Amino acid sequence: MSASKRDELVQKALGVFYRNGFHAAGMDLLAAETGVSKTSMYKHFRTKEELILAVLRLRDEQFRNWLYRRMDEIGDSPAEKLLGMFDAMGEWFAEKGYRGCMFIKASAEYQDRDDPIHAQSAEHKRLLFNHMRDLAQDAGASEPEKLARQLLLLKEGAIVTAHLGHTDDPASDAKMAASAILKVSGVK
C-alpha cells in the first residue's frame, strides 16, 4: 500500500470510528467499510490501536485547522475570535452526521491516562488550551489561563449537549456565558 493509500485508509477509518466508536469498529468492519483488506491494513499498522492513533492525529490536524481558520474569519480582535469559537461550534453541530467529539469518545473508551490513545486525546485538548490561552492573553485578560480553561469548559459542555440534544442551540448558550466571562476577565 502506497503512502497515498495509507492516507486514504486513515481518512476512511476516521469516518468509521466517528460513526461507530473505537471498540465497536473491529477490523472486519473497517475492511468492509474502507475497502482495504485486513492484510493491507496490517502492512501499515501493526495493531488497530496504531491505526486509531493515526486517525486521531489526522482529526486533530483537520479540526484545529478548521476551527482556528473559522475563528479568524469570524472575528477581527482576539476577543471576537474567542467568542467566534462558539459560532464555529454551532456550524459544526449543525452538520449532517454530527456525533460529538472524537477525542472525548476516545478518552472515554481508553480511560487509562497512560494509554497512548487517551494521551493523544488529551494532547488535542492541550493544544486547544494553548491557543485559547494565547488569544486570551492577546485580548488583555487579567488571568489568561483561567479564562482559557473556562471557555474550554463551555466549549466541551456545548459539544456534549449538542450530541445529547438537550437544547436547541447549545453553541449560542455557551457563547452568551462566554461573553459574560470575558467581561469579568477584563476583556472588552
Secondary structure, 3 states (H helix, E strand, C coil): CCHHHHHHHHHHHHHHHHHHCCCCCCHHHHHHHHCCCHHHHHHHCCCHHHHHHHHHHHHHHHHHHHHHHHHHHHCCCHHHHHHHHHHHHHHHHHCCCCCCCHHHHHHHHCCCCCCHHHHHHHHHHHHHHHHHHHHHHHCCCCCHHHHHHHHHHHHHHHHHHHHHCCCCCHHHHHHHHHHHHHHHCCCC
